[in-house]
Amino acid sequence: MNPASRDFDVLIVGSGLAGLSAALHLAPNHRVAVLTKRAMSDGSSGWAQGGIAAVMGEDDSFASHVDDTLVAGAGLSDLAATRFVVEHAPESIAWLRQMGVPFSQEAGHLHLTREGGHSARRIVHVTDATGAAVQQTLIDRVHRTPNITVFERHTLVDLITSRKIGLPGSAQPGVAGRCLGLYALDEATDEVFTFRAPQTVLATGGAGKVYLYTTNPDTATGDGIAAAWRAGCRVTNMEFIQFHPTCLYHPNVKSFLISEAVRGEGGRLLLPVSAGGTRFMPQHDPRAELAPRDVVARAIDFEMKKHGVDCVYLDISHQPAAFVREHFPNIYARCLDLGIDITRQPIPVVPAAHYTCGGVHTDLSGRTDLEGLHAIGETAYTGLHGANRLASNSLVECMVFARAAAQDIRSAPLPAPPALPAWDESRVTDADEAVVISHNWDELRRFMWDYVGIVRTNKRLERAAHRIRLLQEEIQEFYRNFHVTRDLLELRNLVTVADLIVRSAQGRHESRGLHFSRDYPEMDPDSKPTTLVP
Ligand SMILES: Cc1cc2nc3c(=O)[nH]c(=O)nc-3n(C[C@H](O)[C@H](O)[C@H](O)COP(=O)(O)OP(=O)(O)OC[C@H]3O[C@@H](n4cnc5c(N)ncnc54)[C@H](O)[C@@H]3O)c2cc1C
């Protein structure tokens, strides 16, 4: 490909709901490139089951959705950002309908479900596979939009900034500079190419893969957060990682959620037989299995650590078999495939990292600290989620900020960037020790799980920080001396994100929302978001 054909008006990294929405909003007036590191459909968006929160019913109000979000956010949500998302949510739903998303209907109206933490029915959905339907609809649209060029299997290596290439004025203290484009690794040719554009949008999703157990897809390695941080952007609230209490624990299956509805319908959490086989939730909370997500996740974590066991069990077998099959057809079928008949046997489960509340610090237009760079979707911190995310509030955040960023980009001049240097590979060789990378991946994810998971202590955080320092040195050496691979790039980003999580957690001397420290079990009344400055 001729280098000039990698010149665009806007580069969008990521093909989830955030990235594709932004691309479609921009395409009428701009030449847009969407880069995505695997296939277009890979990412969290396609996996979302529940739906999208928006005030659509007559018995609901913006004030109520705002209040519910603020309650979930445990005092740390930003009021302006929360209002902004809530008030723009209905128009996002209207836009998705215009795009052709076949939302579930009842009697000629959108069917709305209700989820934990919402005080009204306000979840717009496509049966129990909302994300897949939305993602596919947008992919089809993008394929039919001539102004959008998609680069699949292209992994962002790094952003190119005016400061990095030494443009005059960009090295002044306090000036983050301007984003001019990026380097991306093309898997097909195994080459790193330069993409150039006056505007870049990061829409790379969350960072669940930094933990051993996660509900997230393999793409969730925090690449955008790490790249923005390296480019000089602030990052906020990285200590707030939401853990889902019950993910299937099975050697051959990654990331299969066991819905909270199983507990809602009477499922009981049990210790493994080797640890007594008893029910443990009543000792942790009077609401037992029906306690909120974070309470159940903490209780499971406590029992697993106390007994040194790999998982606990969720048992619904006391309900009639027909009831179980009818209420949980997918879970029943999936578990049966694996040899677990949930009408007769308990399901092995572990809590798993589910959502990254923090991210690249942005304003109400999705702008970051770097001119020419926006961040949207799970990779961004907008202030909406505070210390905990309300269910179904993330897809809507993707859409509202995709539109806001597109509007902001449309209103900005598009100065042609200068010529950019090609990727320099003159000093690197092929690594002959891929095992080091896979070993470091495993080590990082395990110690993050053990030391920086659901329950934290000063000592555990310090242990994690120490290991991160060692890994960073080793990975940096690899990065400098060897040809880059996707695994290496992801590991480099994961270790950066791990560092940001640990530093943020170390700075929070209280327990609030998703951050629980045994050394600081109380809430601090003067608590603020944690912002790290590069
Ligand atoms: C199992 C599950 C269920 C969920 N259910 C719901 C729900 O019901 N409602 C709700 O509101 N939220 C839900 N969420 C959360 C929600 O799905 C995500 O927050 C949201 O989809 C994030 O969208 P995104 O566009 O920011 O990122 P993603 O959809 O994750 O897309 C990120 C994109 O960036 C690409 N990418 C990443 N790094 C690079 C790189 N270096 N170079 C190039 N491309 C890159 C990826 O390949 C991918 O295309 C759920 C999440 C999970 C995992």
The ligand as an ORCA input file, in Angstrom:
! r2SCAN-3c Opt
* xyz 0 1
  C     -19.779    -10.347     29.076
  C     -20.089     -8.878     29.104
  C     -21.391     -8.447     29.229
  C     -21.683     -7.069     29.251
  N     -22.992     -6.653     29.318
  C     -23.275     -5.324     29.233
  C     -24.620     -4.865     29.156
  O     -25.574     -5.648     29.149
  N     -24.836     -3.505     29.092
  C     -23.822     -2.590     29.099
  O     -24.088     -1.376     29.050
  N     -22.536     -3.020     29.154
  C     -22.235     -4.351     29.191
  N     -20.933     -4.751     29.221
  C     -19.872     -3.743     29.085
  C     -19.819     -3.244     27.625
  O     -20.004     -4.351     26.771
  C     -18.488     -2.595     27.309
  O     -18.163     -1.648     28.272
  C     -18.553     -1.898     25.941
  O     -18.963     -2.819     24.961
  C     -17.220     -1.301     25.558
  O     -17.280     -0.881     24.218
  P     -16.016     -0.232     23.540
  O     -16.408      0.117     22.149
  O     -15.463      0.798     24.416
  O     -14.943     -1.428     23.541
  P     -14.989     -2.864     22.856
  O     -16.330     -3.243     22.385
  O     -14.291     -3.794     23.782
  O     -14.104     -2.645     21.556
  C     -12.735     -2.370     21.674
  C     -12.133     -2.477     20.291
  O     -10.796     -2.020     20.284
  C      -9.970     -2.945     19.589
  N      -8.608     -2.777     20.092
  C      -8.164     -2.898     21.361
  N      -6.841     -2.638     21.407
  C      -6.451     -2.342     20.146
  C      -5.200     -2.018     19.549
  N      -4.059     -1.945     20.252
  N      -5.167     -1.803     18.203
  C      -6.291     -1.893     17.449
  N      -7.496     -2.220     17.972
  C      -7.568     -2.434     19.296
  C     -10.615     -4.272     19.903
  O     -10.172     -5.261     19.022
  C     -12.071     -3.900     19.758
  O     -12.435     -3.843     18.387
  C     -20.631     -6.124     29.188
  C     -19.319     -6.564     29.067
  C     -19.034     -7.928     29.017
  C     -17.617     -8.361     28.871
*
